[in-house]
Amino acid sequence: MASIRERYGDKFKELANFSHAAAKIDTTNVYQKANPNTKKLMDKLISDNMAEGSRLEGIENFKAFLAAIKSGKSGLILMEHYANTDLPGLIWLLENSDDPDCRELGGKVVAIAGMKLNEADPMVRAFAESFTRVVIYPTRSLDSATKTAASQEEIEAETKKARAINLAAMHAMDKCKRNGEAILVFPSGTRYRPGKPETKRGLKEIDSYLRMFDVMLLVSIDGMILKFNPDNMNDMLAEECAPAVCIYKASPVIECKPFRKEYLASLPEDCPDPKQAMIDHVMEYLEKQHNEIKK
C-alpha cells in the first residue's frame, strides 16, 4: 500500500494554492465553510478508493433524519471513527446517492473537528477544509498542553484560551442548528487504534450533546480507505491508502431527550459516573450495529 504522500503528493501544490483556512484557531474563525476547490481533490481520493460494494445502509433512516431536521428539529449524527476518510466517505456516499434526500442531507452536514486538523500540517489542513466544520479545543488537547506547560500562568492562559474557543464554537453550532444543518460528532473524540481499546471509548462530554439536540442518528462503519502507518503513527500523510468496501449503517432516528432520560433512570442510584455510563451505552449501540454490518 502507498501512503497519501506517495500516491497524491503530485496534487499537494494544487491543494496548497487552493487552501485558505486559518492555520491558528481563535474565537473569530471556529466556523469554517467547506472549500469547494480542495473538496474536488478529496472527492478524487475517495472515488479512487471507494471499492465496488461500498454503500449506505438504512437509507430510510437517513431520509427520516433529514425530514426531522426540515420539520424544525435539531439533528445530531454520532459516528464511529476509524480513519481520516470516515467523514469524507460518508459525504461522498450521500452526495452520490440515487436518493435525492440523501444528496440533500450530504450538503447539510457540519462536522465538529479538533484544532489539530488546522494546526498540525498545511496539507492536512487543506484536506480538512474540504468540509464545513466547527472547530473546538478538545479536552484531550488541553490535557496535553497543560502537562507540558512551563508554569501555572501558562496553564491558566491555555485553559482560558480553550474556554473562549469552545464558547465561540457553541455559538457557531447553535447557529448551524437554527439554519437546519446537521451536526456530526465522533463520540470517541479520536480514531480507534488497534490494540488500544481506550481510543474507542466515548467521551463523557458527549452527554451534553444529547441534552442540546432533539434527534440523533447513530452511524456505524465497516471498512476504511486509510490505515495507520505502523512506523509513523503520528503523521497523517503517511497513512496507507488502498481501495476498500466501506459500509455506513444508520440507526433509526432517536429522540435524544427521552433516550437519555430513560437510560439514566435505569442506572443504580450509586452509579459513580452517569454521564460516562450514558455515552458507554451509545458506544455499545454503535458497536452492536457495527457487528451487524460485518455479518
C-alpha positions in Angstrom: 0.0 0.0 0.0 1.2 3.5 -0.8 0.9 6.4 1.6 -1.2 9.5 0.8 2.0 11.4 0.4 3.3 8.9 -2.1 0.1 8.5 -4.1 -1.2 12.0 -4.1 1.9 14.1 -3.5 1.7 15.5 -7.0 -1.6 17.2 -6.0 -0.1 18.9 -2.9 1.0 22.0 -4.7 -2.5 22.4 -6.2 -4.0 21.8 -2.7 -1.7 24.4 -1.2 -2.8 27.0 -3.8 -6.5 26.4 -3.1 -6.2 26.3 0.7 -7.2 29.4 2.7 -8.2 28.0 6.1 -6.7 29.6 9.2 -3.5 27.9 10.5 -4.3 29.1 14.0 -7.7 28.8 15.6 -9.2 31.6 17.7 -12.6 32.8 18.6 -13.1 34.5 15.3 -12.7 31.5 13.0 -14.2 28.5 14.6 -16.8 28.2 11.9 -15.1 27.1 8.6 -17.2 26.7 5.5 -16.2 23.9 3.1 -13.7 24.9 0.4 -15.1 23.5 -2.9 -11.7 23.6 -4.6 -10.0 21.3 -2.1 -13.1 19.2 -1.9 -12.7 18.2 -5.6 -9.3 16.7 -4.7 -10.6 15.0 -1.6 -13.5 13.6 -3.7 -11.0 12.1 -6.1 -9.1 10.4 -3.3 -12.4 8.9 -2.1 -13.7 7.9 -5.5 -10.4 6.3 -6.4 -10.6 4.1 -3.3 -14.3 3.5 -2.6 -14.4 -0.1 -3.8 -17.4 -1.6 -5.5 -20.0 -2.6 -3.0 -19.5 0.5 -0.8 -22.9 1.8 0.3 -25.2 3.4 2.7 -27.4 1.0 4.8 -30.6 2.2 6.4 -31.4 4.7 3.6 -34.9 5.1 5.1 -33.2 6.3 8.4 -31.1 8.9 6.6 -34.3 10.1 4.9 -36.3 10.2 8.2 -33.5 12.1 9.8 -33.5 14.8 7.0 -37.3 15.0 7.4 -37.0 15.6 11.1 -34.4 18.4 10.5 -36.6 20.0 7.8 -39.5 19.9 10.3 -37.5 22.2 12.6 -35.8 19.7 14.9 -32.1 20.0 15.7 -30.2 17.0 14.4 -27.1 15.2 15.7 -25.1 12.5 14.0 -22.8 10.4 16.2 -20.5 8.3 14.1 -17.8 5.7 14.7 -14.3 6.8 13.9 -11.6 4.6 12.3 -9.9 6.7 9.7 -9.5 10.3 8.5 -11.7 9.4 5.5 -14.7 8.5 7.6 -16.3 11.9 7.2 -15.3 12.4 3.5 -16.6 8.8 2.8 -20.0 9.5 4.3 -20.4 12.8 2.5 -19.3 11.2 -0.8 -21.8 8.3 -0.5 -24.6 10.7 0.5 -23.8 13.2 -2.3 -23.5 10.4 -4.9 -26.6 8.5 -3.8 -29.5 7.8 -6.2 -31.8 9.2 -3.5 -32.4 12.9 -3.6 -33.0 13.1 0.2 -29.5 11.6 0.8 -28.0 14.1 -1.6 -29.6 16.9 0.2 -28.5 15.6 3.6 -24.9 15.4 2.3 -25.0 19.2 1.9 -26.3 19.8 5.4 -23.6 18.0 7.5 -21.3 20.2 9.7 -18.6 18.3 11.5 -17.2 19.1 14.9 -13.4 19.0 14.4 -10.4 19.4 16.7 -7.9 22.2 16.3 -5.1 19.7 15.3 -6.5 19.3 11.8 -5.9 23.0 11.2 -2.7 23.5 13.1 -0.7 20.3 12.6 0.2 20.4 8.9 -0.7 22.6 5.9 -1.6 19.6 3.7 -3.8 18.1 6.5 -5.4 21.4 6.9 -6.1 21.6 3.1 -7.8 18.2 3.1 -9.8 19.0 6.3 -11.1 22.3 4.9 -12.9 20.3 2.2 -15.9 20.0 4.6 -17.8 22.5 6.7 -16.6 22.4 10.3 -17.0 23.9 13.7 -13.6 23.7 15.3 -13.2 23.1 19.0 -10.3 22.9 21.5 -10.7 19.2 22.6 -10.3 18.2 26.3 -7.5 15.8 25.3 -5.5 18.5 23.7 -5.9 20.8 26.7 -4.8 18.0 29.0 -1.6 17.5 26.8 -0.9 21.2 26.7 -1.2 21.7 30.5 1.0 18.7 31.2 3.9 20.3 29.1 3.3 23.8 30.3 6.3 25.5 32.0 4.3 27.4 34.6 1.0 27.8 36.3 0.5 31.1 34.3 0.8 29.1 31.1 -1.7 26.6 32.3 -4.2 29.3 33.2 -3.7 31.1 29.8 -4.2 27.9 27.9 -7.3 27.0 29.9 -8.7 30.5 29.3 -8.0 30.1 25.5 -9.7 26.7 25.4 -12.8 28.0 27.2 -13.1 31.0 24.8 -12.7 28.9 21.7 -15.2 26.3 22.9 -17.7 29.0 23.8 -17.4 30.5 20.3 -17.8 27.0 18.9 -21.0 26.6 20.9 -22.4 29.8 19.4 -21.5 28.7 15.9 -23.1 25.3 16.5 -26.3 26.9 17.7 -26.4 29.0 14.5 -25.9 25.8 12.4 -28.8 24.2 14.2 -31.1 27.2 13.5 -30.1 27.0 9.9 -31.3 23.4 9.6 -27.8 21.9 9.4 -26.9 18.5 11.0 -24.0 18.4 13.5 -21.8 15.4 13.2 -19.6 14.3 16.1 -17.2 11.5 16.6 -18.1 10.5 20.2 -14.7 8.8 20.8 -13.0 12.1 20.0 -10.2 10.2 18.2 -9.7 7.4 15.7 -9.7 3.8 17.0 -6.2 2.4 17.2 -6.0 -1.4 17.1 -4.8 -2.8 20.4 -5.8 0.4 22.2 -9.4 -0.1 23.4 -9.4 3.2 25.3 -9.4 5.0 21.9 -12.8 3.5 21.2 -14.3 4.7 24.4 -16.8 7.6 24.2 -16.1 10.9 25.9 -18.5 11.8 28.6 -18.7 15.3 27.3 -20.9 13.9 24.5 -23.7 13.7 27.1 -24.1 17.4 26.8 -24.9 17.0 23.0 -27.7 14.6 23.9 -29.2 17.4 26.1 -28.8 20.0 23.3 -30.3 18.2 20.4 -33.8 16.9 19.5 -33.0 13.9 17.4 -29.9 11.8 16.6 -28.7 9.3 14.1 -26.1 6.7 15.1 -23.8 5.7 12.2 -21.6 2.7 12.3 -18.8 2.0 9.7 -17.3 -1.2 8.4 -14.3 -0.8 6.1 -11.7 2.0 5.7 -9.7 3.5 2.9 -6.9 4.7 5.1 -4.9 2.7 7.7 -2.3 3.9 10.2 1.3 3.5 9.2 2.7 1.4 12.0 6.1 3.0 11.6 4.8 6.6 11.7 1.6 6.7 13.8 1.5 10.5 14.2 2.0 11.5 10.6 -1.5 11.7 8.9 0.0 12.0 5.4 2.0 8.8 6.0 -1.2 6.8 6.4 -1.6 4.0 3.9 -4.2 4.3 1.2 -5.9 1.4 -0.5 -9.3 0.6 -2.1 -11.8 -0.9 0.4 -15.5 -1.7 0.6 -16.9 0.9 3.0 -20.4 0.5 4.5 -22.1 3.2 6.6 -25.2 2.0 8.5 -27.6 4.4 10.1 -29.8 3.6 13.1 -33.5 4.6 13.2 -33.9 8.3 14.3 -33.7 8.5 18.1 -35.3 11.2 20.2 -32.4 12.4 22.3 -34.1 13.6 25.5 -36.4 10.6 26.0 -33.5 8.2 25.1 -31.2 9.9 27.6 -33.9 10.2 30.3 -34.9 6.5 30.0 -31.3 5.2 30.2 -30.3 7.4 33.1 -33.4 6.3 35.0 -32.3 2.7 34.6 -28.9 3.3 36.3 -28.5 2.5 40.0 -28.6 5.4 42.4 -24.9 4.9 43.3 -23.7 4.9 39.7 -20.3 6.7 40.1 -20.4 8.5 36.7 -23.8 8.6 35.0 -22.5 10.8 32.1 -19.9 8.2 31.2 -22.4 5.4 31.6 -24.7 7.3 29.2 -22.0 7.6 26.4 -20.8 4.0 27.1 -24.4 3.0 26.3 -24.3 4.9 23.0 -20.9 3.3 22.1 -22.4 -0.1 22.8 -25.2 0.6 20.3 -22.7 1.7 17.7 -20.6 -1.5 18.3 -23.7 -3.7 18.0 -24.7 -2.0 14.8 -21.1 -2.3 13.5 -21.1 -6.1 14.2 -24.4 -6.4 12.3 -22.7 -4.9 9.2 -19.9 -7.5 9.5 -22.4 -10.4 9.5 
